[in-house]
């Protein structure tokens, strides 16, 4: 593997669910950690001056943008509103970071999502067209489409790294895909889970070695990181509950296709997922969703929540 000459990485979103895990596990680079409510460095993506000050005050080779407005259902209520907070953070904020990264000659790694696709023909490869049918894409997904375009327009050297249904070991600040299922199951509030939706959950720990590989090989472009094997929310929950000592006999089934017919429901990819053959060809094998569940059980000593 090529020698790593890039010493410093700036992180915006160091306290986020995904970003914080990256920071916890990363040992190969010096990290400059920033967040909206950062303990040491505060960066507000909705204020250009705040982002510009960060670039001027700190020296780094690469910047990773983890921060995003990720509440899909709340974002949907802002559909069409470019003055809404989802657009301001996900699009305007990403554009500001991308333009400043180009201005200061810093490489940008932008964390994106599978929801840039309409979810009719997945799992999707990196070169597949995003935004095929915007009526089938959530407003959150639309904001990320526009953000990706801004990242690509600003420089050919940038990386877009798409993930899907991220989950990790024990973390108390926010419930991820796995923890939300466990918590709601224990509370008796778990909704029926889809048996007809194709997903490829991302084990967050995989981000560290993949990012290191992409940096060391001095690569750019779009990459997908997710389970090489597909599953459904129902099957994922079934194994998760069983692994963590719950009895999934009361787990209820639902069909996303039926839900999507209801007016006002948030668009969600039904046949989604990310194809990871590109990183497999680079020699990186992501964690399967089944192994990921076992790993978070081991990491948390069986107490994820």
N, C-alpha and C positions, 0 to 999 in steps of 0.2 A: 504494500500500500504506500502511496506517496507520502512524503513527510509533511506533517502539519506545521505550517508556518504562520497560521492565523492565530494570534494569541488571545484577542479580546472579542467577546460577543456581548452585545447589548440586548437586553430582554425588555420588551414592553408588554406588560401583563404577567409580571413575575409572581403575583399573588393569585393568579387565576388557577382554576382546577388543573388545566393541562400545563400551563407555564410553570407553576410551582413544582410540579413533579419533575419537569425537565431540569429545573434548577437544583432540586434535591439530588438527582442522579448524575448530573454532569460533572466530570472531574478533569476533562481534557483541555478546557479553556477557562480563561479568566472571565467571570461574568460581571456585567454592570447591570444591576437589577432595578427596573423602574416599574411603576404601576400608578394608577390614578390615586390610590391611597397608599403609596409606597412609604415604607418606614424611613428610607434614606432619600430616595429620589422619586418625586411625584411628576407624572406626565399626564396631561389631559388631552386626549386625542381630539376633542372638540374645539380646542384652542390652538391655533397654528403657532402662536408665539411660544406656548409651552413646549411644543414638540421641537421647534427651532432652537430654543434655548438648550434643550437636551443635546441636540446634535452639536451645538457650538461648544458646550462645556465638557463633553466627554469624548475621548478618543477610543475608537473601536473599529474593527475590520468588518464585522457582520452585525446586522440587527435582525432579531426575530420578533415578529409581531404576533403575539398570542391574543392580545386584548380584542374583544369583540362583544357586540350585543347578541347574546345567544338564546334569549328567551323567545322561542319560535312563535308561540301563540300570542304573546304580547306584541311582538313585531308585526304579526298579521293584522292587528287592529290599527296599525299605522300604514297599511298598504296604500301605496301611491303618494305618501307624504314624504317629500324630500327634505322637509324641515323637522321631521320626527327624529327622535334620539337614535333609533336603529340605523337610519341612513347617515346621520351625522357621525356616528362612531364607525360603522362598518365601511362606508364609502368615502365620505369626506376625510375621516381620520386616516384611513388606509392610503388615500391619495396624497395626503400631506406627508406621511412617512415615506412613501415611495418617491415622491419628488425630491424630498430632502436627502434621501439615501443616494439618489442619482447626483444631486448637487455636490454632496460631500464625498462622493466616490466610495460609498459603503454598499456592500452586498446585502440585499434584503431577502429574508426567508419569511414568506407569508403563509400563515396557517389558515387553510380554507376547509371546505366541506363538500360532501357528496351531494348536498342539496342544490348545487348549481345545475344538476341534471333533473329532468322531469320525471324520472323514475318509471319509465315505460319499457326500457330495454336494457336494464342493468344485468350484471355488474358492468360498470363503465371503465373504459380505458382512458388514459390521460388525453389522448388525441380526439376523443369523442366530443361532439359539439355540445356545449353547455347551453342552457336556456332554450331548448327546442320548443317547448310549448309553455309560455309564461303563465298561462292559466292553471297549469298543473304544478307550478313551482311556488313555494311560499315566498312571502315578502323578504324573509330572512335570506332565503336562497338567492333572490333577485339582488339584494344588497351585496352578497358575496360575489355574484357574477360581475357586477360593476366594479367591485374592489379588485378582482382578479385582472380585469381589463386595465385598470389604472396601474397595477403592479407591472404588467407586461409592457404597457406603453412607456413606462418611465425608464426601463433598462432591459437589455437582453440578458443581463447577467443574473437576474433575480431567480429565486426558486419559489414556486407555489407548491405547498405540501398539503394535500387534501387528506382529511381523516373522517371517520364515520362512527357515530355512537361511541364516543370515547369513554373508557372506564379505567379505574386504577384501584390500588389498595386503599387502606384506611385514610380517610380525609374528611374532616368535620365541617368545612366551610360551605360545601355545596354537594348536593346529591347528584352523582353521575348516573349513567344508564343502569349500572348494576345496583348501586346503593338505593336508588329510587325504588326499584322493584322490591328489594328486601325491606325497606322501611315501610312502604305501603302495605306489603303483605303482613308485616307484624302489626300494623295499625288496623288491619282489616279494611283498608280503603283501596286495595289494589284493583284497578280496573281490568276488564277482560283484555287479553293480549292477542295481537294479530297472529293468525296462522298462515296468512297469505301474503305477508310482506317479506321481501328478500332484503336482508341486511348483512353487513360485514363489519362487526364492531372492532374498534381499534384499541389495543392494549397500550396505554399511554407510555409505559416503560420503553416500548420499541422506538420512540422518538429519538432518544439519546444516541444509540448506535447508528441509526439511519442518518440523522443529521451529521454526525461525525463522518460517516462514509461519504456523504454528498459534498461536504466541505473539503475533505482530504483529496477527493477526486476532482475538485474544482468544477463541479457540474452546475448546470443551470437548467431551467425549464420546469415542467410540471411533473410531480411524482405523487403516487397514491400509497398510503399506509393504512392497512386494515387486515383483518383476518383473511387468509388465503381461501378459507372455506366459508360459504354462505350459511346463514341460519335464518330463523324467524324470531321475532320477539318472544313468542310463546315457547319455542324450544330453548332459547337462551335462558328464559326465566325458569323453566323446568329444571335444567341442569344446575343453575345458580342456586335455587332453593334447596335442591337435593344435596348439593355440595356443602351448603352452609347449615345442614341439619334440619331444614324445614320439610314438612310434608306437603308436596305440591298437589295433592289430590283435589284441593279446593280451587286450584288455578282455573280461571274461566277463559274460554276462547272467544275471539271476535274476528270479524273480517274487515280489513281496511277498505276493501272495495265498497262495502255497504256504507261505511262511514263517509267516504268521500262523496257519496251521492247527496248527502245532506247539505243544503245551502248554508254557507257561512263557516263550514269546517275548514281548518287550515290545510292547504294542500300538502301532501306528504308522498314521497316516492314509494310506490307499491312494489315495483320490480327494480330496486335500487342496488346499492352495494358498489364497491370499488374493486376493479381488477388490479392485481398487484404484480402482474407478470414483468413489468418494467424493472421493479426493484429486485425481483427474483433473479432476473438476468444480470443484475449488478452483483449478485452474490449475497443478497440480504434476504433472509426468510423471516417474515413477520410471524408473530405468535397467533396460532389459531384461536378462535373464540373459546373452544373447549379447554385448551391449555391455559388460556388467559384466566378463566374462572378458577382453575386449580391454583394458579400462581397468586391471585389475589387472596385466596383462602389461606395459602401458606404465609403470605406477607402479613396478613392481619391476624394470624393465629385463630382463624375462624370467627373473628368478631369485626366484621366490616363496618358495622354501624354501632 
